[in-house]
Amino acid sequence: MSEKGWRGADLVFDLDADHLPGVDPSETTYKAMLAACKDALRRLLDFLEADFDFDTIRIVFSGGRGYHVHIRDESIQSLDSDARREIVDYVRGRDLDTDGLIRVASKSGTTQRLLRTEGGWGRRVHRELTALTEELRDLDEQSALDRLTEFEGIGEGRAETVLGAITRNPDAIAEGNMEAGGPGIRLITDALADRVADEQAAPIDEPVTTDTHRLIRLPGSLHGGSGLVVTPIDRADLDEFAPLTDAVPDRFTGTDIDIEVADPCRVDLSGDTIKLDRGVHSVPEHVGVFLMARGDAAKVTA
């Protein structure tokens, strides 16, 4: 044992609906929680594919309330916990600093401060800035000014300056020019960056990614809290993947069992919605296993 040593570990991300902002497990159905988690998964994949250019990505439905994403690239398997934490901070948008999204460029003898539009968080912020300018161009002048003054620090004067720049020189905004529109455009960009960090970050479970000794649930096994299969998903099939249908074990279909339900409940599985009152019921086996695994029912024995 003394000769054994750590050789490396996959980079693993865990998304769990219990940890998603705005999701209250006590108020949200299991089906809705999984849908919210898939949206978060798409945001995570955007970071991993577009920003990090990883191509050895394995996506797995956890069998419970979320998804696991494995990066099996030899170049990252030796990363220690601190290095993995930097990746966590990036995808979570932690301490996102607008200054870091701006580069200085020289054009025709003048220095310009430009938002990084080619990728990363700069691309996301620029996308929101572009959407805002398009929204403003579709409004009448007074409505556009009112919209701009909704941003903190933007009074009537700054709103007029920003709107004038958008109207006269839309190409500058499209290029990410942080000087077009005066100080107001930077204040707006700061506000958009804060919003983008809140809305587009990937709310992963940090300890799973930073722990280089973490054991992850084995694909093909059953999740003990649901009776569903831990299911690998091809990237191309993600949009069509329906966990409450595709992860139901074949072994538990085609047979009914008797269970006793403690409290009224609703189950969405295999495309069916089953509502049960308190008491004894005969249900499809996969429904019974699901409820028993969650502690909501007990099997009735003869």
N, C-alpha and C positions, 0 to 999 in steps of 0.2 A: 504493500500500500504506500509506503514512503517514497517509492519510485514513481508513483503516478503524479501527473501534472496536468493542468488545464491547457488544452491545445487550441481551443477556439469555440465559438458559438455563433449560430445564425443570429441575424438581427431580426427580432420578432416584435411585432406591434399587436396590441390587444385593444379591441374596441368593444366596450360593454355598455349596453343601453342604460344600465344603472348609473353610469357616470356621465351621461350626456347632458349638457346644459339644457334646461327647459323640459326635461323628461322626468316626470314624477311616477315611479313604478306603482304607487298606490292608486294613481288616477288614470294611468295609461294602459290600454290593452296590450297583451303580449304581441299581437300582430302589429300594432302601431309602433311599439318599441323597436321591433326588428326592422320596420321600414325606416325609422329615424336612424337606426344604426347603419343601414345600407347607405344612406345619404352621407353619413360621416365617413364611411369606408371609401366612397368615391372621392371625397376631399383628400383623404390620406393618399390614395393612389395617384392623384394629381401631383402631389408633392414628390412621391417616390419615382414616378415615371418622368414628369416634366422637369423637375428641379434637380433630382439626383441621377436621373437617367439609368436607374436600375432596370435590368431586364430579366433577372432571375427571381421573379416574384411568384410566390405561391399563396393563394387565397384559400382560407378554410373557414367554413361556418363552424362556430364553436360547439354547436349542439345546444347552447344555452341562450344567452341574450346578446350575442354579438358575433364578431369575426376575429380571426387571427390572420396576420399577414407575415409571411416568412421571406426574408431576403437571404438567398443562399449563394452569395457571391464571396469567393475566397478572399477578395481584397478587404472585406469588412469583418471577417470572422475573428480576427485578432484584436479588434477594437476593445479597449477596456471600458469600464462603466462611465468614466468621465467623458470619453469620446462619444459614447452612445447618448449620454445626457445632452450633448450639444445638438445632436440630431433631434432629440425630443423637443428641446427648446425651440428649434427651428420650425418643426411642423405644428407646434402648438402656438406659434406666433408670440412667444414669451418675450417681453421687453422689446417689442418691435420698435426700432428707431428710424424715423423718416430720414434723418441725416445719412444713415447707412444705405438708403435706397437712391441716393442722389450722387451723380458723378459730375465732375467738372470737365468741360470740353472747350476747346478753342475753335472758333469759327470766324473766318474773315477778320482775324486779328482781335476778336473780342472773346471774352471768357463767358461761358454760359453754364448754368447749373441745370442739369437735365435729370429727370426721373429715369431710373433704369427700366426700360420698357421691354427688354429682350427676354426676361425670365424672372423667376423667383417672386418674392413678395412685391418687388417693383412692378412686375407685370400685372399682378392682381390689383394693386392700388391704381395703376394707370388705367386698367379696364374700368374701374369704378369712376375715375375722373372723366374718362371718355363718355361713359354712360350719362354722367351728370351734364356734360356739355350738350349732348344730344337732347336730353330732356329740356334744358334751358332754351335751346333753339326752337323747340316746338311750342314754347309758351309765348304769350304776349309780353311786352316789355315789363309791365308792372308785376305780372305774376312771376316772371323770371327774377326780378329784383327781390320780391318777397321770398322766393325760394332760397336765394343766396343769403339773405339776412337771417335765415334759420340757423346758419352756422355760427358758432361762438366766435366773437371777435370781428364779425363782418357787419359793419353798419351800412348805412345808405351809400356813403361815399365809396367805400371799398367795393360794395356790390356793383355800383355803376362802372368802376374801373375794370373789375373782372368781366362783367358782361360785355363791356366794350372790347376787351381783348378777344373774347370768344367770338364776337361778331366780326371783328375786323381781321383777326389773324388766327383762324381755327387750326391752321397747320402747326402753329407753335405749340398749341395745347396737345395736338396729336403727337408731336415729337417729345412731349413731356417737359417742355420748357418751364422751369419753375420761376422764371423772371417775368414771363408774360402775364400781365394782370396785376403786377405789383405784389406787395406782401400778402394781399388777400388770397392769392392762389396757393401760397404755401400754407396758410392757415386752413384752407379747405382741404388741401392734400393731407395735412396732419390729421384732421377729423376723419377723412375717408380711410386713412391707414388704421386708425383705432377701430373703425367699424369693420374693416376687412379682417383685422386680426380676431375680432370677436366672432364674426360670422363664417369665416372661411378656414379657420384653424382646424386641425384634426385633433379631437379630444381623446387622445389615446391614454391608456393606463400606464403612467410613467414607470412604475417599478418593474413592470414586465419587460420593457425595452432595455432598461439600464442594468438589469440583473443578468449577469453572464452565466449563471448556474440554474436558471429557471427551467423547470420541466413544463412542457406544453402538451395539452391534451392530444392524444394520438388520433390522427384521422382514421376513420373507419370504426372507431369505438363508439359506445353509447354514452351520452351525457347522463350522469346519475340524477340530475335535477329536472330532466325533461323526458328521457327515454328516446330522444332524437339522435340521429347519427351525426357524428363529427364529420362534415362533408367537404372534401376538396372541390374547388370551383374553378373551371377554366376561365381565364380573363374574358374571353369572348362571350361566355355564357352568363356573366354576372347579372346583366340587366334582366334576363329571363329567370334567374334562379329564384325559386320561391321556397324558403326554408320550411314553411309549415306544410309543404307538400313533398318537396324533393328530399327532405331529410327524415321523412317518416320511414322507419324500418319495414322492409317487405315482410319480415318475420312476424310483425304484429298486425298484418292486414288479413282480412278474410275470416276473422274469428271474433265472436262477441264474448264478453266476460261480464260478470255481475260485480258491481262496485257499490259502496255506500258513500254518498256525498255528504260532507259535513255541513256545507253552506251552499246556497244557490250560486251557480257559476256558469260561465260561458266558455266554450272551447272552439277555436278556429283551427282545424286540421284537415289536411287532404282536400281542401276546397269546400269543406262543409262547416257550417256553424251549428253547434249543438249547445242548447241551453238546458241546464239540469237544475231541478229543485232539490232541496234537501231530501235525502232518503236513498232507497235502493233502486238502481237502474241497471239495465242491460245495455252495454255500449260496445262499439268496436274496440278491439283490444288495444290499438294504439292510443285511443282516447283514454281508456282506463289506465294504461301505463303512464301516460302523460300526467294525469291527475294524481295518481299515486306517487309518482316521482316528485311532484311538487308539494306533496303533503296535503292535498285537498280531498283525497278519497282513500278508502281502504277496500281491499278485495273481500268479497263475500265468499266464504267457504261453506260448503254443505255441512 
